Amino acid sequence: MIAFYLSLAALGAAGSALIRQLAAAQARQRAALRPVRVRADGRGSRER
């Protein structure tokens, strides 16, 4: 009976890790699609 609960806990941990990995991959994908802001360096390099 204890082996059943231990395997259930291991399965839950593996599922949690898989969900975390998928969420991280999705966040990287969203970050890649986000437009990059170009920052002026503030030394008068702006064109008029």
N, C-alpha and C positions, 0 to 999 in steps of 0.2 A: 504494500500500500504506500509506503514511504517512497519507493521508486517511482510510482505513478505521479506523486506530487512533485518530486524532484524533476522528472521529465517534463511535467507541465510547466514548472517554473523556468526550465531551460528553454522550452519552446516559446514562452512569453518573452524572455529576454532576447531571443533571436528575432522574434517578430518586432520587438521594440527597436532593435538595432537596424533592422531592415527599413522600418518606417523612417527612422532618423536619417539613414543614408538617402532614401528617396527624397525626403524633404530638403536635404542639403543639395542634392543634384538639381532639384527644381529651383532652389534659390539661386544657384549658379547660372542656370539657364535664364532666369528672369534678369539677373544682373548683366548678362551678356546682351540682352535685348534692350536694356535701358540706354538712352542716348548719353553720351559722355559730354560733360560740361567743359568748355574751354575757359580756363581762368586767366584773366589778364594779370600780368606780374606787377602792375602798379608803378612802373618806372617810365611812364610817358610813352609807352610803345603803341598806344592806340592811334589808329589812322584817322585823319579828319576829312 
